[in-house]
Amino acid sequence: MDPVKVISMRLSQRMRQLKPSATMAISAKALDMKAQGKQIISLSVGEPDFPTPQHVQDAAKQAIDKGFHKYTQPPGLPELRRAIAGYFHHFYGVEAPAEATIATNGGKQALYNLFQSIIDPGDEVLVALPYWVSYPALVEMAGGVLKPIPTRVEENFKLQPEDLVRAIGPKTRCLIINSPSNPTGCHYTREELYTLAQLALDKGLFLVSDEIYDRLVFSPAEPISLSPLWEENPEQVAVINGLSKSFAMTGWRIGYALAHPELIKAMQKLQGQTTSNICAVTQKAAEAALVGSWEPVKEMCTAFQRRRDLALDIISGWSRATCPKPDGAFYLFCELKDYFTAQAPDSSSFCCMLLEKAGVALVPGAAFGDDSCLRISYAVDDEVLRTALNKIGEVLAEC
Ligand SMILES: Cc1ncc(COP(=O)(O)O)c(C=O)c1O
C-alpha cells in the first residue's frame, strides 16, 4: 500500500481573505446547541417564517408537470423579464423595457454581478454603517473597498447628507442605499431618500439601491423606490430587488435588477459564464408571484408590523437599551452596550452569553460594523417572540 501523502491544501489568496457570513455563524452555533438537546429560540434568521404563497407553489408544480426542465436564456425568460419590468411600472410608475432587467440567483447574485460589472480595483463604495453583512465581501470580490459612513442611533441610523458629502473622495465610485435596511429596519422618507440619491448623482457617483425589503413597510410609512431616478439617469442608477423577503421565497433563489441595458448585458455575460440562467421552475413561480395577487405579501407585512410593536413594547422595559422604531423589514437593531460586562464586553461575546443563558440566538452588531448593538429578527411566531424577549429581559436584569 502507498504511504498516505500529507499535502496541505493550498487555497487561493482570494479565498483565504474572504470572510464567512457572520449571520450564518451564529445560526450554526444555535443549531449545534439544539443538536445537543438544548432549547434554543433563534431570532437570528433573515427570512420570513411564512410559507411561499400557494399560487406561487402551484405555478412551480405546473412547470415541473409540463416538463419545464431545460436551460433558459441566461438573464431569464422573456415573460419573466417583462413581469419584472411590470413590477416597477405597477408600483412605481416606471417605464422600463424588459432588456433593462435580469433575473438572478437571489438579490445577492444581482449585487455580485453588478459590482463585478461597475467596480475597478481600488474603487471606493460608500454605505451607511451599520450595513448588511455581505456588502464588504461583495465589494471586495470586485476589487473595491467598502467605506462605511457611521450613523447615529438617535437619528434612527439614517445617513445624514452632510456625512455623505464629507465621505465622498476622488476614489469614490458608488453609493449603496438600502431602505428599508438590514440590520436596522430604517426606512427613509421620500424626501430623505431623494436628497441622498440626488447628492450622489450630482457628484457623479453610481447609485445602487438595494430595495429587497421595499414591500415590507409599515403603515403609515409607504414603500419608496429609487427606480424613478433610474428612468431619469439610467447610466448612474441600478435597483436591486427580489422575492426572497416579500414572497417568502428565500430558498427558491430569485432576485432581479433594473439597470441600463448595456450594464444588464455585462451582468448577463458574467451570469452566462458562471451560473447560466436561474432555476427554470423558479422562474415560472416568480412570474406567477409578480403578476398574481399581492394579498399574501400584505398579510405578512401586517404580521411583521404587529410583531414589531409587540417586541418594542417588551424592549421598552429594558432600561439601558436604546432601540429605534423601524418602519420596515423584520429587524430591530438594539443598542445594548450599557449592559455589556467585563466577561461579555462586546456584541459577539454578549450574543454568546445570551445564547447560553437565555437560550436565544441574536446576531452581534459587529457583523454589521456596529459593536454596540445586537440584531433581533422578529420573523417568528408572536408567542415565540414574546417568550424569547422575556427570557432576554430576565438575563439583562442580572447584568
Ligand atoms: C439587504 C439585503 N440585500 C440583499 C439580500 C439578498 O437576498 P437574497 O439573495 O436571498 O435574495 C439580503 C438578504 O438577507 C439583504 O438583507
The ligand as an SDF file (V2000), in Angstrom:
LIG
                    3D

 16 16  0  0  0  0  0  0  0  0999 V2000
  -30.0940   43.9950    2.4370 C   0  0  0  0  0  0  0  0  0  0  0  0
  -30.1390   42.7040    1.6990 C   0  0  0  0  0  0  0  0  0  0  0  0
  -29.8570   42.6970    0.4000 N   0  0  0  0  0  0  0  0  0  0  0  0
  -29.8690   41.5690   -0.3130 C   0  0  0  0  0  0  0  0  0  0  0  0
  -30.1630   40.3540    0.2800 C   0  0  0  0  0  0  0  0  0  0  0  0
  -30.1150   39.1270   -0.5910 C   0  0  0  0  0  0  0  0  0  0  0  0
  -31.2220   38.3260   -0.5200 O   0  0  0  0  0  0  0  0  0  0  0  0
  -31.3980   37.0420   -1.4240 P   0  0  0  0  0  0  0  0  0  0  0  0
  -30.1170   36.7450   -2.0900 O   0  0  0  0  0  0  0  0  0  0  0  0
  -31.8370   35.9570   -0.5140 O   0  0  0  0  0  0  0  0  0  0  0  0
  -32.4710   37.4150   -2.4200 O   0  0  0  0  0  0  0  0  0  0  0  0
  -30.4440   40.2990    1.6420 C   0  0  0  0  0  0  0  0  0  0  0  0
  -30.6860   39.0220    2.3310 C   0  0  0  0  0  0  0  0  0  0  0  0
  -30.6200   38.8890    3.5220 O   0  0  0  0  0  0  0  0  0  0  0  0
  -30.4460   41.5150    2.3740 C   0  0  0  0  0  0  0  0  0  0  0  0
  -30.7450   41.5320    3.6840 O   0  0  0  0  0  0  0  0  0  0  0  0
  1  2  1  0
  2  3  1  0
  2 15  2  0
  3  4  2  0
  4  5  1  0
  5  6  1  0
  5 12  2  0
  6  7  1  0
  7  8  1  0
  8  9  2  0
  8 10  1  0
  8 11  1  0
 12 13  1  0
 12 15  1  0
 13 14  2  0
 15 16  1  0
M  END
$$$$
